[in-house]
Amino acid sequence: MRLSLDSFRAGLHPGSTYRVAFSGGLDSAVLLDLMCQVRRVSGIGVRAIHVHHGIQPEADAWSRHCAAVADRYGVALDILQIDGRSRPGDSPEAAARTARYHSLEASLDPGDILVTAQHLDDQAETLLLQLLRGAGLAGLAAMPNAVPFGAGILHRPLLRFGRRDILAYAQERGLSWIEDPSNRDERYDRNFIRRRILPQLAGRWPAVAANLTRSAGHCAEAAGLLDRLADTLMAAATAADEPGTLVLEIVQRLQPDEQRLLLRRWIHKRGLRAPPAKLLERIRKEVVETAGDRTPMIAWAEGTVRRYRHRLHLLPPSADFDASWTAAWSGETPLTLAGNGCLHAALCPGPGIDPDKWRSGRITVRYRRAGDRLEPAGRRGHHELKKLFQEAGLPPWLRDRQPIVCIDGRIASVGGSQWLASEFAGAPERVNIVVHWTP
Ligand SMILES: Nc1ncnc2c1ncn2[C@@H]1O[C@H](COP(=O)(O)OP(=O)(O)OP(=O)(O)O)[C@@H](O)[C@H]1O
């Protein structure tokens, strides 16, 4: 489609404040020019944002170029300084991109529309890259035209226009831009596809970019439908008294493909990246489908799926929890438990620790040790903590994480004030020390 002010405006997502992601390259130079023209005719607010990655030696010169261009348009430019370096083993391209998107996302105010300059050929490259990675529908949907992003929206108004139309527009308008030398580096997959593969395909199928983009559109529609189906399955399977937990029996009644869809959505909604397909299938077979009363679990880098008492639980990783940790506590100020929330103590009416015993003893906090026993307040006889936890239906993976408050080395309370030792418990009708645990 020919790129003109009218054809561009016709597809622009409605809004009143736009932030142009301006790298200084050809595509975003055209986008900024178009947005400034729209501003002239319709009075929208336009600001530009440039991300300074601090990686390439030219980064300072690019920032200066962007500032000069923005100045000529009379547009305010925010320069976001980020550390776009990758960690060993990560792709530098992906690390810079992730850091850039995070900083752009955080910079938006409510209602802002962030516009970026990806076009039809970028979309075709993205689809090919996703196919080569073996992506599922969500990946093949490639880049959406508009999605919620931070406090605002991310919108790509040039997706309908090809690289050639964008170049023609820039030349016609006499725009200036900078060329990033790394765009020619064919060690990067995207550059290889753009420079070697797509021209070959276009020699035989001139409409290749438009057709691939159309396929991405079909995938996007199907992916949206499946998301809605997954939400319906999840609403039906979620335990009413424990949001975030699924009722095993309901999940088991679904077909295998529905189970996979539901598991992926459940993990995604928790903000975790789904495991690879093979591992997801193991979760389905070994955790969901296994018969009997077993309590299987499967962990991957992003989390753990566990089955316990007819429910499925999803836990984020807990890297810094140390079961051998112990500390003295004044009881006056909250105590932070590494990787396990915090404790605080307050005087409250009702069951709790006798304030006199609390003040006169030496308080320490630790975790469970083999053979720990307790006589619960109001009950006769000592019981192993393990038995008390089982009796209360506490899932096994939470048992070692219950903080144990000791007075002079003897257990006074467990899990905040969930279990109180009779030897330290105050009279329940009086005001006592209540230990709260916020995991
Ligand atoms: N340094 C930058 N500062 C501000 N915006 C940028 C910067 N780099 C890129 N952008 C914005 O992102 C768009 C896409 O850039 P580019 O194609 O280089 O990114 P990419 O790494 O391939 O990411 P994507 O997959 O989103 O296209 C640009 O057109 C521009 O709008």
The ligand as a MOL file (V3000), in Angstrom:
LIG
                    3D

  0  0  0     0  0            999 V3000
M  V30 BEGIN CTAB
M  V30 COUNTS 31 33 0 0 0
M  V30 BEGIN ATOM
M  V30 1 N 17.1510 2.7220 20.4570 0
M  V30 2 C 15.8530 2.8540 20.2310 0
M  V30 3 N 15.1570 3.8370 20.8200 0
M  V30 4 C 13.8370 3.9870 20.6180 0
M  V30 5 N 13.1160 3.1690 19.8550 0
M  V30 6 C 13.7500 2.1630 19.2260 0
M  V30 7 C 15.1430 1.9440 19.3890 0
M  V30 8 N 15.4730 0.8690 18.6490 0
M  V30 9 C 14.3440 0.4430 18.0580 0
M  V30 10 N 13.2960 1.2110 18.4020 0
M  V30 11 C 11.8830 1.0840 17.9710 0
M  V30 12 O 11.5750 -0.2700 17.7320 0
M  V30 13 C 11.2820 -0.4760 16.3700 0
M  V30 14 C 11.8310 -1.8160 15.9450 0
M  V30 15 O 13.2220 -1.7450 15.9240 0
M  V30 16 P 14.1020 -2.9790 15.4890 0
M  V30 17 O 13.4860 -3.6230 14.2840 0
M  V30 18 O 15.5170 -2.5710 15.4880 0
M  V30 19 O 13.8460 -3.8450 16.7490 0
M  V30 20 P 13.9390 -5.3910 16.9650 0
M  V30 21 O 15.0300 -5.5940 17.9200 0
M  V30 22 O 13.9610 -6.1150 15.6980 0
M  V30 23 O 12.5690 -5.5830 17.7420 0
M  V30 24 P 11.1760 -5.9730 17.1280 0
M  V30 25 O 11.1510 -7.4760 17.1500 0
M  V30 26 O 10.2300 -5.3320 18.0810 0
M  V30 27 O 11.0990 -5.4000 15.7450 0
M  V30 28 C 11.9070 0.7020 15.6650 0
M  V30 29 O 11.2720 0.9580 14.4540 0
M  V30 30 C 11.6970 1.8130 16.6590 0
M  V30 31 O 10.3960 2.3300 16.5880 0
M  V30 END ATOM
M  V30 BEGIN BOND
M  V30 1 1 1 2
M  V30 2 1 2 3
M  V30 3 2 2 7
M  V30 4 2 3 4
M  V30 5 1 4 5
M  V30 6 2 5 6
M  V30 7 1 6 7
M  V30 8 1 6 10
M  V30 9 1 7 8
M  V30 10 2 8 9
M  V30 11 1 9 10
M  V30 12 1 10 11
M  V30 13 1 11 12
M  V30 14 1 11 30
M  V30 15 1 12 13
M  V30 16 1 13 14
M  V30 17 1 13 28
M  V30 18 1 14 15
M  V30 19 1 15 16
M  V30 20 2 16 17
M  V30 21 1 16 18
M  V30 22 1 16 19
M  V30 23 1 19 20
M  V30 24 2 20 21
M  V30 25 1 20 22
M  V30 26 1 20 23
M  V30 27 1 23 24
M  V30 28 2 24 25
M  V30 29 1 24 26
M  V30 30 1 24 27
M  V30 31 1 28 29
M  V30 32 1 28 30
M  V30 33 1 30 31
M  V30 END BOND
M  V30 END CTAB
M  END
